[in-house]
Amino acid sequence: MSEEKKYSSQQKHLRSHYVRFPLDLKPEVLEAFKEKCAAAGTTPTTEIKKFINSYISNH
């Protein structure tokens, strides 16, 4: 499968199974969060998803 077709298939799957959740942050807050996540060996997206799942489970 060509890379273009593979990418197109992935995008189609994402659009039909996921929604975007835009979030506005001050640049310095985002940079500090990225740095803390990198130091912990994780990513901001992973940590935000963990928080959301935890919040849902606990409320």
BALOBA-1460 file (C-alpha; in Angstrom, 3 decimals):
// residues 59
<rec num="1" residu="m" x="0.000" y="0.000" z="0.000"/>
<rec num="2" residu="s" x="1.412" y="3.390" z="-0.928"/>
<rec num="3" residu="e" x="2.147" y="5.867" z="1.846"/>
<rec num="4" residu="e" x="-0.342" y="8.356" z="0.366"/>
<rec num="5" residu="k" x="-3.173" y="5.817" z="0.341"/>
<rec num="6" residu="k" x="-2.257" y="4.613" z="3.837"/>
<rec num="7" residu="y" x="-2.276" y="8.194" z="5.155"/>
<rec num="8" residu="s" x="-5.602" y="8.887" z="3.438"/>
<rec num="9" residu="s" x="-7.125" y="5.766" z="5.026"/>
<rec num="10" residu="q" x="-5.857" y="6.790" z="8.460"/>
<rec num="11" residu="q" x="-7.314" y="10.277" z="8.081"/>
<rec num="12" residu="k" x="-10.684" y="8.878" z="7.005"/>
<rec num="13" residu="h" x="-10.731" y="6.572" z="10.051"/>
<rec num="14" residu="l" x="-9.812" y="9.411" z="12.411"/>
<rec num="15" residu="r" x="-12.486" y="11.724" z="11.006"/>
<rec num="16" residu="s" x="-15.193" y="9.082" z="11.355"/>
<rec num="17" residu="h" x="-14.237" y="7.846" z="14.863"/>
<rec num="18" residu="y" x="-12.756" y="10.850" z="16.672"/>
<rec num="19" residu="v" x="-13.533" y="14.525" z="17.206"/>
<rec num="20" residu="r" x="-11.102" y="17.377" z="17.735"/>
<rec num="21" residu="f" x="-11.043" y="19.295" z="21.006"/>
<rec num="22" residu="p" x="-9.255" y="22.606" z="20.509"/>
<rec num="23" residu="l" x="-7.729" y="24.157" z="23.581"/>
<rec num="24" residu="d" x="-6.316" y="27.664" z="23.900"/>
<rec num="25" residu="l" x="-3.421" y="28.086" z="26.320"/>
<rec num="26" residu="k" x="-0.937" y="30.836" z="26.996"/>
<rec num="27" residu="p" x="2.285" y="29.998" z="25.131"/>
<rec num="28" residu="e" x="4.347" y="29.907" z="28.329"/>
<rec num="29" residu="v" x="1.886" y="27.513" z="29.975"/>
<rec num="30" residu="l" x="1.954" y="25.163" z="26.991"/>
<rec num="31" residu="e" x="5.748" y="25.246" z="26.827"/>
<rec num="32" residu="a" x="6.065" y="24.504" z="30.553"/>
<rec num="33" residu="f" x="3.588" y="21.622" z="30.211"/>
<rec num="34" residu="k" x="5.496" y="20.201" z="27.227"/>
<rec num="35" residu="e" x="8.759" y="20.391" z="29.164"/>
<rec num="36" residu="k" x="7.307" y="18.651" z="32.228"/>
<rec num="37" residu="c" x="5.807" y="15.924" z="30.064"/>
<rec num="38" residu="a" x="9.089" y="15.383" z="28.206"/>
<rec num="39" residu="a" x="10.957" y="15.164" z="31.504"/>
<rec num="40" residu="a" x="8.462" y="12.508" z="32.634"/>
<rec num="41" residu="g" x="8.819" y="10.603" z="29.359"/>
<rec num="42" residu="t" x="5.296" y="11.275" z="28.133"/>
<rec num="43" residu="t" x="3.446" y="13.672" z="25.838"/>
<rec num="44" residu="p" x="0.943" y="16.445" z="26.514"/>
<rec num="45" residu="t" x="-1.723" y="14.621" z="24.507"/>
<rec num="46" residu="t" x="-1.277" y="11.438" z="26.536"/>
<rec num="47" residu="e" x="-1.523" y="13.329" z="29.818"/>
<rec num="48" residu="i" x="-4.622" y="15.265" z="28.759"/>
<rec num="49" residu="k" x="-6.309" y="12.025" z="27.673"/>
<rec num="50" residu="k" x="-5.368" y="10.400" z="30.998"/>
<rec num="51" residu="f" x="-6.848" y="13.343" z="32.878"/>
<rec num="52" residu="i" x="-10.100" y="13.194" z="30.903"/>
<rec num="53" residu="n" x="-10.480" y="9.450" z="31.464"/>
<rec num="54" residu="s" x="-9.709" y="9.825" z="35.163"/>
<rec num="55" residu="y" x="-12.182" y="12.681" z="35.518"/>
<rec num="56" residu="i" x="-14.912" y="10.655" z="33.813"/>
<rec num="57" residu="s" x="-14.225" y="7.657" z="36.049"/>
<rec num="58" residu="n" x="-14.247" y="9.690" z="39.257"/>
<rec num="59" residu="h" x="-17.230" y="11.957" z="38.655"/>
